[in-house]
């Protein structure tokens, strides 16, 4: 299992990835993250989380039911001071 931490909107990986968990940590403002199946943010939205300021939310799937991204994983993160952790193989 690998983990990527991101604090900005960016491409997290290219090619096929299987996402097993996502943790969104809100900063000083309400925060959100959308994980999109692309390398540029133009593909299909697959996972979206929202959280209040200074709180966190965890999305976990069973190992055999991981969310598959075929092209890549693009993260659109909003909220001052927010961070996202993406657990994948």
N, C-alpha and C positions, 0 to 999 in steps of 0.2 A: 504494500500500500504506500502510495506517495501522497504528499500534501503540498499545496501551493498556497501561499499567503499573498493577497493582493490588497492594495490600499488605493487603487485607481481603476479607471475603466481601461481594459486592455485585453489582448489575446493571451490566454493562459496556456494553450497548447495547440498543436496542429496534429491532424490525423485522428485516428480513432482513440477515444477515451471512454472509460466506463466510470461514472461518478457514483460513489457509494455514500458520501455524506457531504453536507455543506453547512458551515457555521458562519452566520452573519453577526458581527459585533457592531452595534450602533455606537456612534461617537457622540458628539455634543448636540446632534440634531437627529430627527427621525431619519432612518436609513433604509435603503433597499438594494437588492442585487437581482439582476436577471442574467442567467446563463443561457447563451445562445449557441446553437450548433453552426458555427462558422468561425472564420479567423478575422472577420471585419465587422461583426454585429448585424449582418444582413440576412442571416439564416433564421431557422425556427427557434423560438423561445422554448426551452425545455424545463427550466427550474426558475422560480421567482420567489423571493422572500422579502418580507418587510418587518421592520423592528422599530420600536420607539427609541428615543435618545437614551443612551447609557444602559441599554438592555441587549440581550442576544437571543438568537433563535437558531435551532439546529434542525436540519432536515437529514434523515437517515433512511436508507433503503436496505432491505435484505440483500445479502451478497449475490444471490442468483437473480435478483430483480434490479440490478444496477441500471441507472439511466445511461444509455449509450449515445455518445456524440460521434458522428461519422466524419465530419470535416475538421472540427477543432472545437475548442471551448473559448468563447468570447464572453467576458464578464463586464456588464455595465453596472457600476457601483455608484450610488449617490448617498449623500449625507456627510456632513462635516466630520472628519475623523473616523469614518467607518472603515472596517476591514472585513475581508471574507477569507475563509479557509476552505479549500476544495480538496476533498480526499478522493483519489482516483487510482486506477490501474491502467 
